[in-house]
Every structure is written in structure tokens, then in C-alpha cells.
Amino acid sequence: MSWLLTSTPPTFAEEQLFQQLSALSTLPVNFSASSAVAARVPSPALENALHKLGGSGPVKRDELIAVLRSLAQEGGTSTSGFSQDDGNGAIEVEVVGRAVTMVWKEVIQALIDAALELEEERSWWERNVNSRRQIATYLVQSLPLRLYTAIQPRSFSIDSLKAFHFPSRSALFRPLPNASSALTSITSPYTLTRREMLSSIKALTSARDNMARRIGMLASDGPGWADVSSMSSGSDGDFTDEITRIYGTLCRVLEIPTAATTPTSKRSRQSAVTPTRDFISATATPSSLLTILTTHLPRIRSSTDTTLTQHRRPSALTRLWFPLLFLPPTLLISGRYLARNKAWFQEQVSNARETVKGFVVSWVWEPLEGVGKTLRGGGEGLGVAPTTVKSDQESLERMVLDLGRDYYKLDGTALEALRAKVASGDMEEVLKVYEKELQSPVKNALMGNLIRTLLIQVQKTKTDLSLSLLSLDHLLRSQQLTFAFVGLAPSLLVLYGLGGWMRGLWRGEKRGKSRRRTYFNGLREIERILLTAPKKTQELPDRDRGLLIVSVTGMRTWAAGLGGSGREAFLDDLRMVEETRLSRGDKLRVVERIWRCFGTDGRKKA
């Protein structure tokens, strides 16, 4: 049942957060404070914040907001930056460093989610805009809503109803830029519908690219605590510079006005010989970080929702109203058919129930009981007792000895020799008598030993049969467990196949064309981004890097349907595509490896 507990693959933001918090945990924070200051007890609010934010795992957004709000209410870190005079400097640096890293994760995750929604809607429009049939279908689907929106009266008075006029063509379609009402009136509804779809694609593409540019900026200039560890000595200036740089990046991405320009690029920081603190323009405090989470980030979400409201695909009711018209007559006809054939359907349901019950009881439960009984103490054999075989053999020997005594006049050692022959299965003496008696069958049957020899041979046959059954009984008992599993194997194969099918259905492996199309188009989109990005440098621009992260995030979601080692191998390749240190050529080679290993349908090759 482990497949039921399969976890969702981690996102790009979650993996980056784990790496950065792990690197931050290994960095020493050195403050030159006096012994009296160092001996002071830290603030309880800071201790509580460090306890909640001190792990390497993600913290829920509500918990992060609660921690920042408590620190902002404390007041010590909300106005004066990092203080060394109260003994809380080192704790403040670590708390604010962890908090700004988690805020970075929340921001980039929110932007990725918004970009994925925009891309999903844009892809839907693109799949339909190039098909004449789909455009006509969309026009028919949206026509009732267009009419309702255009002719909806302000009141239902008699005067308003008398003044009602059928709406013009321009009123039925969304107004397009640079298109006059006169031009709209002579344009066909099909063309207007297609232009409307193209307008939605353009708006969604622009919004998605805007989100992707911000994602690329956050990914390029995000937290770099590992770089701080490699190029600094762990002084307070190094930490505050990195915190300020991350905060400046967040302000630049979210378009938050700041007092002055701050060093927001990793490259500018790494090119400097000595880190400086003169560029601090906006202090990263709990209050400012709380403002980002509660004010500026929801503003981004609101802007995305506005775009989606205007350019989202039609609702499910709009797309399905026409097929739903046929639902009542279909239900009526189906109900009448079921009523006429009620007895037959009841019989089929009963047969199906009995079939399932018989399979479970006769082919699964009872064989399992037999296996358990065999393991406990052995099952039943053929019921042949060794004493029965021994009695038959002794009776045969007595009959042959009596024949030898009466016919051959044997005694003493001769009878013992005859007994030994019979015990070894040699019936030569009896057969000789039988052959002689057959020369006069009628006479010897009445007055001779013919009947006697026949009965001896019958006893011999009975003895041989008992011995064979005893040997077969020993064989069956020795292989009884094997036979029990052989009888159970067909039902186990059926259950295994059914379980595999249900597991694949649960994970999404059996969703057919939709799942294969998602994999194929997603990987092609990643390859297209790498091929069409400007080739002046090996580094991708912010927009293309953001689009790449968004596309890879979609493939991460798709990978949740994979199982076993194939899933981990696929995720490792996706991480290499996201890696900023790899060049464009290296990422294209990784994409080629994915095509080679998983094919065009996403199924792992042997």
C-alpha cells in the first residue's frame, strides 16, 4: 500500500529554500560584543522566532506572517536594523536572514503559480485558435452569454420592453484595440471570434512573460548563502549585505519604491573586492518583510486574477450547455429502457455480484486458507495408509506360498526362496502354473488351479495399485505447498494486474492522450526556450530563465505520476535543466537525454 502514500515532488522554490537554509545553518555569525553584553538574555520574541524558523524545512505562510508580526510588534528590529548593544545582534541576523529567505520563497512560488495559471489558459486558447471547427464551436458555446450580456434590460417595464432592439454585431463581441465599430459591423462573426481569441492569447502571453521576467530575476539574484560562506569570514557586515541584497531584489521585482539603489545582483557583489555597507537603502526588518507578504504579494495575485477574469477560457457551463440540452431526453429514454428491462438488469447485477464473490471466495480466500493449513501442519493426502499396503503384500505372499506348497510340494528353504521372489515382485512361479492351467481352461477352472492363479494375480494387481497410490501420496505431500501456490497463482496474477491498473490510474499513468500530450508539449516547450533564447551569451535572459522554470515546474507536476527509480531520474534531469550554472548547450544535452531515456510518450525505457 506504499503507492497510496506517494508524495508530490518538491517544487523549485521548496528545493532552493531547503538548500539555502541548510547553507545558512552552517554559517558562523561573529559579533564583537563585550562580555557583559554577551551575557545578557536574548529577547523572548527573538528566541521564539528562531525556534520556529530554525529548521531547514519550509514554514507555512501563515506561521511566517505570525512570526514577523510578533517581531514587528516587539519593535526592536522594526526600525533600527541590526543592533549589537542589547546582545541580540547575532540572533537578529539569523532570524532576519531566515525570514527574508522564506519571504523570497513565498514570492517566487506565488509568481510561479500565477505564471502556470496564465500559461494553462494561454495554451487552451492556442490549441483552439488554429482550428476552424474549434473557433466555430467556441462561437456557438459563447453565443447565449453574449446575447444575455448585450440585451439584458435594466428593468422589465413595458416601456423598456417596447424599446428593446436586437443588439448590433459590435455589441456581441469584446471591443478590440484599433478596431472601429464600422469595421466590426462588416466583419464576419467567425473573424471577430478569432480576433477575440488572439487578443486573449496576447494579453495572457504578456502577463505570463511579465511573471516569467520577475521569476528569472528572483532566480538569478536570489539567496546565495553558500557564496557568502565561500568568500567571507562570517562577520556581521557580510550577513547584513546579503540580507540587504536579497531584500533589494524583492523590492525591485515587486516594484516597491526604495530610498536609494542597493546592490541587488550576485555578480556585482562577487566582483567587489571588499563588501561594503554603504549601499543599504531599505532595511530588511520584520515590518518591511511583513508588508511584502500582506500587501505587495496579494497585489500581484489580484493583478493576475484580473487578467484571468477577462481572458480565462469559457466556464464549464458555457462549454457544456449545448450537450446538456440532450441530457433530459437521454435520461428519459434511458429510464424507460431500464424500466422495461428491469428484471434483466437485476439479473445481470446479481450475476456480477455472484461472480465477484465466487472469485474472491473460491479462488483467493480458500486457496489462501489451504496454504495456511499446509504451513501449519500439512494438508490431506490421498488417504492411503502404509499398513494397508503392508497387509496386501503379506496376503499376496501367503497366497503364493500356499500355491507353492500345494502345487510344487515345496517346503523349508524352497518356500523362503519363493517368499523372497514374491517380496521383490517376481511372480514367475505363479505365471507358470497359470500358463499350464490355460491349456485346459474349462477343466482346470472347475477342478484345477486356474481360478486360484487368477485370484493371486488380482491380489498382485491390488498390491501394486496400493503401492503406487502410497508413492503418489508421498509425492503430493512433499509438493503440497508448491501445488497450493500453483492453484493460487492465477488469482494472484489477476489481482496484481488489477492493482497495477488502479495504481496507474491513481498516479495518472493511464490518463491516455492527455497525459502523453502534456509530457510531449512540456518537453518541447523547454527545448524551444533553450533554442530561441538570445545567443549572445550562454546565460539566459531573465524572461527566458523564468519561462524555463515555469515549464520545468509543469513537468515536475507531471512527474508525480511516475513511480520507482524512473521518477527520481526524471526529477534529477529537471534539476539540471533548472541549474543556473549550466550553459545552454549543457541543458540541451540534458533534454536530449530525457528524450532518449523516456521517449516521446514519457514511458521509461528499459
C-alpha positions as CSV (number, residue, x, y, z in Angstrom):
1,M,0.0,0.0,0.0
2,S,3.0,2.3,-0.2
3,W,1.9,3.6,-3.6
4,L,-1.1,5.3,-1.8
5,L,1.3,7.4,0.2
6,T,3.3,8.7,-2.8
7,S,4.3,12.3,-2.0
8,T,4.2,15.2,-4.5
9,P,7.6,16.1,-5.9
10,P,9.1,19.2,-4.3
11,T,8.8,22.5,-6.3
12,F,11.7,24.6,-7.4
13,A,11.1,27.1,-4.6
14,E,11.0,24.4,-1.9
15,E,14.3,22.8,-3.1
16,Q,16.0,26.2,-3.3
17,L,14.7,27.1,0.2
18,F,16.0,23.9,1.7
19,Q,19.4,24.4,0.1
20,Q,19.7,28.0,1.2
21,L,18.5,27.3,4.8
22,S,21.0,24.4,5.1
23,A,23.8,26.7,3.9
24,L,22.7,29.4,6.3
25,S,22.7,27.0,9.2
26,T,26.4,26.3,8.6
27,L,27.5,29.9,8.6
28,P,29.0,31.4,11.8
29,V,27.9,34.8,12.9
30,N,30.7,36.8,14.6
31,F,29.9,39.9,16.6
32,S,32.5,41.8,18.6
33,A,30.4,42.4,21.8
34,S,31.7,42.8,25.3
35,S,31.3,40.0,27.8
36,A,28.6,41.9,29.7
37,V,26.5,42.3,26.6
38,A,27.1,38.7,25.5
39,A,25.9,37.5,28.9
40,R,22.5,39.2,28.6
41,V,19.5,37.1,28.0
42,P,18.2,37.3,24.4
43,S,14.7,38.7,23.7
44,P,11.9,36.1,24.1
45,A,10.4,37.2,20.8
46,L,13.7,36.5,19.0
47,E,14.1,33.2,20.7
48,N,10.6,32.1,19.7
49,A,11.2,33.3,16.1
50,L,14.5,31.5,15.9
51,H,12.8,28.3,17.3
52,K,10.1,28.4,14.6
53,L,12.3,29.5,11.7
54,G,15.4,27.5,12.8
55,G,14.7,24.3,10.8
56,S,15.8,23.5,7.3
57,G,12.3,22.7,6.1
58,P,9.6,25.1,4.8
59,V,7.4,27.1,7.2
60,K,3.8,27.7,6.3
61,R,3.0,31.2,5.1
62,D,0.5,31.9,8.0
63,E,3.2,30.9,10.6
64,L,5.8,33.1,8.9
65,I,3.3,36.0,8.9
66,A,2.6,35.4,12.6
67,V,6.3,35.3,13.5
68,L,7.0,38.5,11.6
69,R,4.0,40.2,13.1
70,S,5.2,39.3,16.6
71,L,8.7,40.7,15.9
72,A,7.2,43.9,14.4
73,Q,5.1,44.4,17.5
74,E,8.3,43.9,19.6
75,G,9.7,46.9,18.0
76,G,13.4,46.1,18.4
77,T,14.0,45.1,14.9
78,S,11.4,47.1,13.1
79,T,13.1,50.4,13.0
80,S,16.8,50.2,13.8
81,G,18.3,47.4,11.7
82,F,20.8,45.1,13.4
83,S,21.8,46.1,16.9
84,Q,24.8,45.0,18.8
85,D,24.1,46.9,22.0
86,D,21.5,44.7,23.5
87,G,23.1,41.3,23.0
88,N,20.6,40.3,20.3
89,G,22.6,41.1,17.2
90,A,23.6,37.6,16.2
91,I,20.1,36.2,16.8
92,E,18.6,39.2,14.9
93,V,20.8,38.5,11.9
94,E,20.0,34.8,11.7
95,V,16.2,35.4,12.2
96,V,16.0,38.1,9.6
97,G,18.2,36.1,7.3
98,R,16.0,33.1,7.5
99,A,12.9,35.3,7.3
100,V,14.0,37.1,4.1
101,T,14.9,33.8,2.5
102,M,11.5,32.3,3.3
103,V,9.8,35.5,2.0
104,W,11.8,35.1,-1.2
105,K,10.5,31.5,-1.4
106,E,6.9,32.7,-0.9
107,V,7.2,35.4,-3.6
108,I,8.8,33.2,-6.2
109,Q,6.3,30.4,-5.5
110,A,3.4,32.8,-5.9
111,L,4.8,34.1,-9.2
112,I,5.4,30.6,-10.5
113,D,1.8,29.6,-9.6
114,A,0.4,32.7,-11.3
115,A,2.5,32.1,-14.4
116,L,1.4,28.4,-14.5
117,E,-2.3,29.5,-14.4
118,L,-1.7,32.1,-17.2
119,E,0.2,29.6,-19.3
120,E,-2.6,27.0,-18.8
121,E,-5.2,29.4,-20.1
122,R,-3.0,30.6,-22.9
123,S,-2.3,27.1,-24.0
124,W,-6.1,26.4,-24.1
125,W,-6.7,29.3,-26.4
126,E,-3.7,28.4,-28.6
127,R,-5.0,24.8,-29.1
128,N,-8.3,26.1,-30.3
129,V,-7.4,29.3,-32.3
130,N,-5.8,27.3,-35.2
131,S,-8.9,25.1,-35.8
132,R,-11.9,26.4,-37.7
133,R,-14.1,23.8,-36.1
134,Q,-12.9,24.9,-32.6
135,I,-13.5,28.6,-33.4
136,A,-17.0,27.8,-34.6
137,T,-17.6,25.7,-31.5
138,Y,-16.5,28.5,-29.2
139,L,-18.8,30.9,-31.0
140,V,-21.8,28.7,-30.5
141,Q,-20.8,28.0,-26.9
142,S,-20.5,31.6,-26.0
143,L,-23.4,32.9,-28.0
144,P,-26.1,32.7,-25.3
145,L,-23.8,34.5,-22.8
146,R,-23.1,37.2,-25.4
147,L,-26.8,37.7,-26.1
148,Y,-27.6,37.8,-22.4
149,T,-24.9,40.4,-21.7
150,A,-25.9,42.5,-24.7
151,I,-29.7,42.5,-24.3
152,Q,-30.0,42.4,-20.6
153,P,-32.6,45.1,-19.8
154,R,-32.2,47.5,-16.9
155,S,-35.8,47.0,-16.0
156,F,-38.7,44.8,-17.1
157,S,-41.2,47.6,-17.5
158,I,-43.4,47.8,-20.6
159,D,-41.6,50.9,-21.9
160,S,-38.2,49.2,-21.7
161,L,-39.5,46.1,-23.4
162,K,-41.1,48.2,-26.2
163,A,-37.8,50.0,-26.7
164,F,-35.9,46.7,-26.9
165,H,-33.7,46.3,-30.0
166,F,-31.6,43.3,-31.1
167,P,-28.0,44.2,-30.3
168,S,-25.6,45.1,-33.0
169,R,-22.8,42.8,-34.0
170,S,-20.2,45.0,-32.3
171,A,-22.1,44.7,-29.0
172,L,-21.9,40.9,-29.1
173,F,-18.1,40.8,-29.2
174,R,-15.4,42.1,-27.0
175,P,-14.1,45.5,-28.2
176,L,-10.7,45.2,-29.8
177,P,-8.0,47.8,-29.9
178,N,-7.6,49.7,-33.2
179,A,-10.9,48.4,-34.5
180,S,-13.8,50.8,-35.2
181,S,-17.4,49.9,-34.9
182,A,-17.9,50.4,-38.6
183,L,-15.2,47.8,-39.3
184,T,-16.6,45.5,-36.8
185,S,-20.1,45.7,-38.4
186,I,-18.8,44.4,-41.7
187,T,-16.5,41.7,-40.3
188,S,-17.8,38.2,-40.1
189,P,-18.6,36.7,-36.7
190,Y,-16.0,34.0,-37.3
191,T,-13.3,36.6,-37.9
192,L,-14.4,38.6,-34.8
193,T,-14.3,35.4,-32.7
194,R,-10.8,34.5,-33.9
195,R,-9.6,38.0,-33.2
196,E,-11.1,37.9,-29.8
197,M,-9.2,34.6,-29.1
198,L,-6.0,36.1,-30.4
199,S,-6.5,39.1,-28.2
200,S,-6.8,36.8,-25.2
201,I,-3.7,35.0,-26.2
202,K,-1.8,38.2,-26.5
203,A,-2.9,39.5,-23.1
204,L,-2.2,36.2,-21.4
205,T,1.2,35.9,-23.0
206,S,2.1,39.5,-21.9
207,A,1.1,38.8,-18.4
208,R,2.9,35.4,-18.4
209,D,6.1,37.0,-19.7
210,N,5.9,39.7,-17.0
211,M,5.7,37.0,-14.3
212,A,8.5,35.0,-16.0
213,R,10.8,38.0,-16.0
214,R,10.2,38.5,-12.3
215,I,10.8,34.8,-11.7
216,G,14.0,35.0,-13.7
217,M,15.2,37.9,-11.6
218,L,14.5,36.2,-8.4
219,A,16.2,33.0,-9.5
220,S,19.3,34.8,-10.7
221,D,19.7,37.2,-7.8
222,G,18.1,35.0,-5.1
223,P,19.7,34.0,-1.8
224,G,23.4,33.0,-2.1
225,W,24.3,31.9,1.4
226,A,26.7,29.3,0.0
227,D,28.6,32.0,-1.8
228,V,28.8,34.1,1.4
229,S,30.3,31.1,3.1
230,S,33.0,30.7,0.5
231,M,34.0,34.4,0.1
232,S,33.6,35.8,3.6
233,S,34.8,35.4,7.2
234,G,31.3,35.3,8.8
235,S,31.4,38.9,10.0
236,D,28.2,40.8,10.6
237,G,28.8,43.0,7.6
238,D,28.8,40.1,5.2
239,F,25.5,38.8,6.6
240,T,23.7,42.2,6.5
241,D,25.0,42.9,3.0
242,E,23.5,39.6,1.8
243,I,20.2,40.2,3.6
244,T,20.0,43.7,2.2
245,R,20.8,42.5,-1.3
246,I,18.0,39.8,-1.2
247,Y,15.6,42.4,0.2
248,G,16.6,44.8,-2.6
249,T,15.9,42.1,-5.2
250,L,12.4,41.6,-3.7
251,C,11.7,45.3,-3.8
252,R,12.9,45.6,-7.4
253,V,10.9,42.5,-8.5
254,L,7.7,43.7,-6.8
255,E,8.3,47.3,-7.9
256,I,8.4,48.6,-4.3
257,P,9.9,52.1,-4.2
258,T,13.0,52.4,-2.1
259,A,15.1,55.3,-0.8
260,A,18.2,54.5,-2.9
261,T,19.7,51.9,-5.1
262,T,21.0,48.8,-3.4
263,P,23.4,46.1,-4.7
264,T,20.8,43.5,-5.9
265,S,23.0,41.4,-8.1
266,K,25.2,38.5,-7.1
267,R,27.6,39.3,-9.9
268,S,28.1,42.9,-8.7
269,R,28.7,41.6,-5.2
270,Q,31.1,38.9,-6.2
271,S,33.1,41.3,-8.4
272,A,33.7,43.6,-5.4
273,V,36.9,43.0,-3.5
274,T,35.6,44.2,-0.2
275,P,32.0,44.0,0.8
276,T,30.5,47.4,1.9
277,R,27.5,48.5,3.9
278,D,27.2,52.0,2.3
279,F,24.6,50.9,-0.2
280,I,21.9,50.0,2.3
281,S,18.8,52.0,1.4
282,A,15.9,49.8,2.6
283,T,16.4,47.9,5.9
284,A,15.2,44.3,5.8
285,T,13.2,44.3,9.0
286,P,10.2,42.1,10.1
287,S,7.9,45.0,9.5
288,S,9.1,45.5,5.9
289,L,9.0,41.8,5.2
290,L,5.5,41.6,6.7
291,T,4.4,44.4,4.3
292,I,5.7,42.4,1.4
293,L,3.7,39.3,2.4
294,T,0.5,41.0,3.4
295,T,0.3,44.0,0.9
296,H,2.6,43.7,-2.2
297,L,2.3,40.0,-2.8
298,P,-1.5,39.9,-2.7
299,R,-1.4,42.9,-5.2
300,I,0.4,40.6,-7.7
301,R,-2.2,37.9,-7.1
302,S,-5.0,40.5,-7.6
303,S,-3.5,41.7,-10.9
304,T,-3.3,38.1,-12.1
305,D,-6.9,37.4,-11.1
306,T,-8.0,40.5,-13.1
307,T,-6.2,39.2,-16.2
308,L,-7.6,35.7,-15.8
309,T,-11.1,37.1,-15.2
310,Q,-11.0,39.0,-18.5
311,H,-9.3,36.3,-20.6
312,R,-10.0,33.0,-19.0
313,R,-11.4,30.2,-21.1
314,P,-15.2,29.8,-21.0
315,S,-16.7,28.3,-17.9
316,A,-17.7,24.6,-17.8
317,L,-21.4,25.6,-18.1
318,T,-20.7,27.8,-21.1
319,R,-18.8,24.9,-22.9
320,L,-21.3,22.2,-22.0
321,W,-24.7,23.9,-22.3
322,F,-25.3,22.5,-25.8
323,P,-24.6,18.9,-24.8
324,L,-26.7,19.4,-21.7
325,L,-29.7,20.2,-23.9
326,F,-29.7,16.5,-24.8
327,L,-29.4,15.3,-21.2
328,P,-33.2,15.3,-20.3
329,P,-34.3,13.3,-23.4
330,T,-31.4,11.0,-22.9
331,L,-32.3,10.4,-19.3
332,L,-36.0,9.9,-20.2
333,I,-35.2,7.3,-22.9
334,S,-32.6,5.6,-20.6
335,G,-35.1,5.5,-17.7
336,R,-37.8,3.9,-19.9
337,Y,-35.4,1.4,-21.3
338,L,-34.3,0.4,-17.7
339,A,-37.9,0.2,-16.6
340,R,-38.8,-2.2,-19.5
341,N,-35.7,-4.4,-18.8
342,K,-35.6,-4.1,-15.0
343,A,-35.6,-7.9,-14.4
344,W,-32.8,-8.4,-16.9
345,F,-30.6,-5.7,-15.3
346,Q,-31.3,-7.1,-11.9
347,E,-30.2,-10.5,-13.0
348,Q,-27.0,-9.1,-14.6
349,V,-26.2,-7.2,-11.4
350,S,-26.8,-10.4,-9.3
351,N,-24.7,-12.4,-11.7
352,A,-21.9,-9.9,-11.5
353,R,-22.1,-9.9,-7.7
354,E,-22.0,-13.7,-7.5
355,T,-19.1,-13.8,-10.0
356,V,-17.0,-11.4,-7.8
357,K,-18.0,-13.3,-4.7
358,G,-17.2,-16.6,-6.2
359,F,-13.8,-15.4,-7.4
360,V,-12.9,-13.9,-4.1
361,V,-14.0,-16.9,-2.0
362,S,-13.2,-19.9,-4.3
363,W,-10.0,-18.5,-6.0
364,V,-8.5,-16.3,-3.4
365,W,-9.7,-16.9,0.1
366,E,-10.0,-20.7,0.1
367,P,-6.5,-21.2,-1.6
368,L,-5.0,-18.9,1.0
369,E,-6.6,-21.0,3.7
370,G,-5.1,-24.1,2.1
371,V,-1.6,-22.5,2.1
372,G,-2.0,-21.6,5.7
373,K,-3.1,-25.1,6.7
374,T,-0.2,-26.6,4.8
375,L,2.2,-24.3,6.6
376,R,0.7,-25.2,10.0
377,G,0.9,-29.0,9.7
378,G,0.4,-30.3,6.2
379,G,-2.9,-30.9,4.4
380,E,-4.7,-34.0,3.4
381,G,-3.2,-36.6,1.0
382,L,-4.8,-39.5,-0.9
383,G,-5.8,-41.3,2.3
384,V,-3.6,-44.4,1.6
385,A,-2.2,-45.9,4.9
386,P,1.1,-47.7,4.8
387,T,-0.5,-50.5,6.9
388,T,-2.9,-51.2,4.1
389,V,-0.1,-51.8,1.6
390,K,1.7,-54.0,4.1
391,S,-1.4,-56.1,4.7
392,D,-1.9,-56.5,0.9
393,Q,1.7,-57.6,0.5
394,E,1.6,-60.1,3.3
395,S,-1.7,-61.6,1.9
396,L,-0.1,-62.0,-1.5
397,E,2.9,-63.8,0.0
398,R,0.7,-66.2,1.9
399,M,-1.4,-67.0,-1.2
400,V,1.7,-67.7,-3.3
401,L,3.3,-69.8,-0.6
402,D,0.1,-71.9,-0.3
403,L,0.2,-72.4,-4.0
404,G,3.8,-73.4,-3.9
405,R,3.1,-75.9,-1.1
406,D,0.1,-77.4,-2.8
407,Y,1.2,-77.4,-6.4
408,Y,5.0,-77.6,-6.3
409,K,5.2,-79.5,-3.0
410,L,7.7,-77.0,-1.6
411,D,8.8,-76.8,2.0
412,G,11.6,-75.3,4.1
413,T,14.2,-73.2,2.3
414,A,12.3,-73.5,-1.1
415,L,9.3,-71.7,0.4
416,E,11.6,-69.0,1.9
417,A,13.2,-68.5,-1.5
418,L,9.7,-68.2,-3.1
419,R,8.7,-65.7,-0.4
420,A,11.8,-63.6,-1.3
421,K,10.8,-63.7,-5.0
422,V,7.3,-62.5,-4.3
423,A,8.6,-59.8,-2.0
424,S,10.7,-58.5,-4.8
425,G,7.8,-58.7,-7.3
426,D,8.8,-61.8,-9.1
427,M,5.6,-63.8,-9.9
428,E,7.3,-66.3,-12.3
429,E,6.2,-69.5,-10.4
430,V,2.6,-68.3,-10.4
431,L,2.6,-67.4,-14.1
432,K,4.0,-70.9,-15.0
433,V,1.1,-72.5,-13.2
434,Y,-1.3,-70.1,-14.9
435,E,0.1,-71.0,-18.3
436,K,-0.3,-74.7,-17.7
437,E,-3.8,-74.4,-16.4
438,L,-4.8,-72.4,-19.5
439,Q,-4.1,-75.5,-21.7
440,S,-7.4,-76.9,-20.4
441,P,-9.3,-73.9,-19.2
442,V,-12.7,-75.4,-18.6
443,K,-11.5,-78.4,-16.8
444,N,-8.9,-76.6,-14.7
445,A,-11.4,-73.8,-13.9
446,L,-13.6,-76.5,-12.3
447,M,-11.1,-78.9,-10.9
448,G,-7.7,-77.3,-11.2
449,N,-5.9,-74.2,-10.0
450,L,-6.9,-71.7,-12.8
451,I,-9.2,-69.7,-10.6
452,R,-6.7,-69.7,-7.8
453,T,-3.9,-68.3,-10.0
454,L,-6.3,-65.7,-11.4
455,L,-7.2,-64.5,-7.8
456,I,-3.5,-64.4,-7.0
457,Q,-2.9,-62.1,-9.9
458,V,-5.8,-60.0,-8.9
459,Q,-4.2,-59.7,-5.4
460,K,-0.9,-58.8,-7.1
461,T,-2.6,-56.0,-9.1
462,K,-4.3,-54.7,-5.9
463,T,-1.0,-54.7,-4.1
464,D,0.8,-52.8,-6.9
465,L,-2.0,-50.3,-7.1
466,S,-1.9,-49.6,-3.3
467,L,1.9,-49.3,-3.5
468,S,1.6,-46.8,-6.4
469,L,-1.0,-44.8,-4.5
470,L,1.2,-44.7,-1.5
471,S,4.1,-43.4,-3.6
472,L,1.9,-40.8,-5.1
473,D,0.6,-39.8,-1.7
474,H,4.2,-39.2,-0.5
475,L,4.9,-37.1,-3.7
476,L,1.8,-35.0,-3.1
477,R,2.6,-34.4,0.5
478,S,6.2,-33.3,-0.4
479,Q,5.0,-30.9,-3.1
480,Q,1.8,-29.8,-1.4
481,L,2.9,-26.2,-0.8
482,T,4.0,-25.9,-4.4
483,F,0.6,-27.1,-5.6
484,A,-1.1,-24.7,-3.2
485,F,0.7,-21.8,-4.7
486,V,0.2,-23.0,-8.2
487,G,-3.5,-23.1,-7.6
488,L,-3.3,-19.6,-6.1
489,A,-1.2,-18.1,-8.9
490,P,-3.9,-17.3,-11.4
491,S,-6.0,-15.3,-8.9
492,L,-2.8,-13.5,-7.7
493,L,-2.0,-12.6,-11.2
494,V,-5.5,-11.2,-11.7
495,L,-5.3,-9.2,-8.5
496,Y,-1.8,-8.0,-9.3
497,G,-2.9,-6.8,-12.7
498,L,-6.0,-5.1,-11.3
499,G,-3.9,-3.4,-8.6
500,G,-1.4,-2.2,-11.1
501,W,-4.1,-0.7,-13.2
502,M,-5.7,1.0,-10.3
503,R,-2.2,2.3,-9.1
504,G,-1.5,3.7,-12.5
505,L,-5.0,5.3,-12.6
506,W,-4.3,6.8,-9.1
507,R,-0.9,8.2,-10.2
508,G,-2.1,9.3,-13.6
509,E,-0.2,6.9,-15.7
510,K,-3.3,5.7,-17.5
511,R,-4.8,9.0,-18.5
512,G,-4.0,8.3,-22.1
513,K,-3.6,11.0,-24.7
514,S,-3.9,13.9,-22.3
515,R,-1.0,12.8,-20.1
516,R,1.2,12.0,-23.1
517,R,0.4,15.3,-24.7
518,T,1.3,17.2,-21.5
519,Y,4.7,15.4,-21.4
520,F,5.4,15.9,-25.1
521,N,4.4,19.6,-25.3
522,G,6.1,20.4,-22.0
523,L,9.4,19.0,-23.1
524,R,9.2,20.6,-26.5
525,E,8.5,23.9,-24.8
526,I,11.6,23.6,-22.7
527,E,13.7,22.8,-25.8
528,R,12.1,25.7,-27.7
529,I,13.0,28.1,-24.9
530,L,16.6,27.0,-24.9
531,L,16.9,27.1,-28.7
532,T,15.2,30.5,-29.3
533,A,16.8,32.5,-26.4
534,P,19.3,35.1,-27.5
535,K,22.6,33.5,-28.2
536,K,24.9,36.4,-27.4
537,T,25.8,34.8,-24.1
538,Q,25.4,31.3,-22.7
539,E,23.3,32.8,-19.8
540,L,19.6,33.0,-20.4
541,P,17.8,36.4,-20.0
542,D,15.6,36.8,-17.0
543,R,12.4,36.2,-19.1
544,D,13.6,33.1,-20.7
545,R,15.0,31.8,-17.4
546,G,11.7,32.4,-15.8
547,L,9.8,30.7,-18.7
548,L,12.2,27.7,-18.3
549,I,11.5,27.4,-14.6
550,V,7.7,27.6,-15.2
551,S,7.9,24.9,-17.9
552,V,10.0,22.7,-15.7
553,T,7.6,23.2,-12.8
554,G,4.8,21.9,-15.0
555,M,6.9,18.8,-15.8
556,R,7.5,18.3,-12.0
557,T,3.8,18.1,-11.6
558,W,3.6,15.6,-14.4
559,A,6.4,13.5,-12.8
560,A,4.1,12.9,-9.8
561,G,2.5,10.1,-11.9
562,L,5.8,8.3,-12.3
563,G,7.0,5.6,-9.9
564,G,10.1,3.9,-8.7
565,S,13.6,4.9,-9.9
566,G,12.2,6.5,-13.1
567,R,10.7,9.3,-11.1
568,E,13.9,10.2,-9.3
569,A,15.9,10.0,-12.6
570,F,13.4,12.3,-14.3
571,L,13.5,14.8,-11.4
572,D,17.3,14.8,-11.4
573,D,17.3,15.7,-15.1
574,L,14.8,18.5,-14.5
575,R,17.0,19.9,-11.7
576,M,19.9,20.0,-14.1
577,V,17.8,22.0,-16.6
578,E,17.0,24.5,-13.8
579,E,20.6,24.8,-12.7
580,T,21.8,28.3,-13.4
581,R,25.5,27.3,-13.6
582,L,24.9,25.0,-16.6
583,S,25.3,26.6,-20.1
584,R,22.6,26.5,-22.7
585,G,24.4,23.6,-24.6
586,D,24.6,21.5,-21.4
587,K,20.9,21.9,-20.8
588,L,20.1,20.9,-24.4
589,R,22.1,17.8,-23.8
590,V,20.1,17.0,-20.7
591,V,16.9,17.5,-22.7
592,E,18.2,15.1,-25.3
593,R,18.9,12.5,-22.6
594,I,15.3,12.9,-21.4
595,W,14.1,12.2,-24.9
596,R,16.4,9.2,-25.2
597,C,15.5,7.7,-21.8
598,F,11.8,8.4,-21.6
599,G,10.8,8.5,-25.3
600,T,8.2,10.7,-26.8
601,D,5.4,9.3,-24.6
602,G,7.0,9.7,-21.2
603,R,7.3,6.0,-20.5
604,K,10.6,4.8,-19.1
605,K,12.6,2.6,-21.5
606,A,14.5,-0.4,-20.3
